[in-house]
Amino acid sequence: MYNRGRSCTTPLRQPCNVWNGDSELFETDLESLTQAQHLERFGELVLADSALHEQLRATPNEAAFIELAIRLAAERGCELTALGLQTAINQKRRALLERWL
């Protein structure tokens, strides 16, 4: 299902460029993705779009970040929840702290 660098269209008819680690783009079926997969996909979209990245970086606090991330993800076909994002943030923090201990 690789399309050699062209954008793809999901079943929801939204364009997506998803990085799969091998410099290839692939088509995703958004209806079958789990919360973790939606979060990973949105993270890839953020890394690929500097304007989107800056929007998220400009949030004044964690609550505003979560609210904005949910809205921006939904606009791009990714279903995120506040609990899912908070859990992911806490896991990243824990991993960073464990690395430094």
N, C-alpha and C positions, 0 to 999 in steps of 0.2 A: 504494500500500500504506500510505498514511497513515491513522492512526486518530484524529486530532484530539485528542491529549492523553490518551488512555486507555493503559493498559499493554497490552503485546502478549504473545503466547505464541510462543516459538520452537518449532521442530520437536522440541526436546528437552523441551517442556512446562515450560519455566522462564520466569517472567515477566521481562521486560526493558523498561527505559525507556532508549532510546538517542537521544541528541541528534544531530540531523543538521545543525545550524547554522541551520536555518530555523524554529525553534520548533515543529518537527513531530517526532512520534515515528514510528518505522517498524519493521517486523518484520525480523529478521535471520535468515538461514539459517546457523547456527553451523558446520555441516559444511563449508561452502564458504569459510570465512574463512581468510586466511593468518595467520601469526604476527604480522605488523605490524597487521593488522586486529583480531586478538584483543586486542593490546596497546592499540590506540586505543579499542576498545570498553570495555575494563576501565578505562582512564583516564577515559572519559566517565562510567562508573558511579561511580568514586571522586569525581569532581568534583560529582556529583549527591547524594552521600551523605556528610554531614559526619562521621557516626560511623565509617564506613569510612575516610575520609580521616585521622581522628585515630588510628585503629588503626595505619595505616601510618606516620604521623609519629612514633609512640611507639617505633618499633623502635630499638634501641641502636646498630646498625651496619648497613652495607650488606648483609652476608651474611644477617642476620636479616630485613632488609627484603625481600630477594629471596625467601627461603623463605616468609615470610608472604604476599607478593604472589602467589606461585604458588598457594598454598593457597586464598586468598580468591578469586582469579580462577577457579579450578577450581570452587569452590562456586557461582559465578555463570555457569558455562558457558563460560568463556574459557580456552583452552589456552595457557599461557605456559610458556616454558622458562627455566632459569637463564641460558643463553647468550644467549637473545633479550633478556631483561631487562638483563643486563650490557652488551650491545651498545647498547641504547637509552640506558642511563645514560651510557655513555662518549660516545655521539654528542651528548647534551644538554650534557655537560660541555665537549666540544670546541667546540660552537657558542657556548657562553657565553664561553669563553676567546678565541675568534676575534673575538667582538664587542668585547671589551675591548682587544684588541691594536691 
